[in-house]
Amino acid sequence: MAKKRLIVIGGGAAGFFCAVNAAKLNPALEITIIEKSNKLLSKVKVSGGGRCNVTHSCFSIADMIKKYPRGASFLKKAFHHFFTTDTIAWYKERGVELKTEDDGRMFPVTNSSQTIIDCLMQEVNKYGIEIMMNKEVKQLTSEKGQWTIDFANGTSLTADYVCIASGGYPKPAQFEWLQKIGHTIEMPVPSLFTFNMPGNSITALMGIVAENVTVKINGTKLSEQGPLLITHWGMSGPAILKLSAWGAKELQAMNYEFKISINWLTIYNEQTLKDKFQQIRFDIAAQKIVNRNPFALPQRLWQYLLQQSGIHEDMRWADLPAKEQNKLIKNLCAQEFAVKGKTTFKEEFVTAGGIALNEIDYNTMQSKKAPGIYFAGEIIDVDGVTGGFNFQNAWTTGFIAAKAIAANAAL
């Protein structure tokens, strides 16, 4: 009997995970990974500053799915098949220990993404999985239960099963070969990006982190809390990146031109801060405002906020006029900034959009439109905020596809 063949399109996290797990679950499968570039596992390599943020230490499905702006209800079902606990155990079985950082992100104890790459490559070699590089897929066609994959260089391959794990595409035209096999595409929009503020004086504070701020996008319900990083082009950090993910579609519709309000002191609003100011002025009346920053803000940020409020360096707390005080309170609790444009956030770039979820069976990751075609990873309309959530989607969907393909091939 001829061996059944699986071709995995995409040499990233989801593609590798599907290939190595299918090989383990059904050693009789002949498996090939196809990659269109000359690099394998490139996002794994650069993620988390080269440390690879493998997953997140969240062990409740209900809590975990709150981290996915798109695809939460699909993953709620899929996570029952393979979850964070399974990811940790899978790597541990192969000698890779993960550690948890204070914010919940999980990394290999080696602090090197190479550890994850080596682990996946070892599995590929162990099961004799073939890898082909520099092969761009042009079209998929099926005949008598077999799929033919035509490549841009004029060659082709046939397979019984195809797992598409080619990642997100920024341009709708890049999905054409998938539309031709009957799939609907949710329009791709960028997610996880930083905010540009050209010409704004705050960029002089680049490198400063405010540990806990609330950022709102004016005129919307979008609001996030967390650390904020000031950069030489604008703002970044978890609070901004979460906003960019949740607001991916709305912000694109605004052409990335909008206003944000920042509360630098999340525990106060303008009224409660006004009350607090009376107490501060009584307690430290004789001290210079610039030297006594009672809110533990970074000193340069405090000086900047005083300047923006028209408060002179020599002024003491006792002498603060009402007008300047009100301005400072406003700047501390609701400072406005104009955003014009976005910048891709380093390696964490994610595309929201992809294959419509109602066309995929969450129990198997098989296409409901084209039998024998499976999906894994970012090609489907699922995306998470930053923190290991996009990788967990890759491991989960890759594993489910592998399990289903291995079982089908055994029939």
Secondary structure by P-SEA (a helix, b strand, c coil): ccbbbbbbccccaaaaaaaaaaaaaccccbbbbbbcccccccccccccccccccccccccccccccccccaaaaaaaaaaaccaaaaaaaaaaacbbbbbccccccccccccaaaaaaaaaaaaaaabbbbbcccccccccccccbbbbbccccccccccbbbbccccccccccaaaaaaacccccbbbbcbbbbbbccccccccccccccbbbbbccccccccccbbbbcccccccaaaaaaaaaaaaaaaaacccbbbbbcccccccaaaaaaaaaaaaaacccccccccccccccaaaaaaaaaaaccccccccccccaaaaaaaaaaacbbbbbbccccccccccccccccccccccccccccccccccccccccccccccccaaaaaaaaaaaaaaaaaaaaaaac
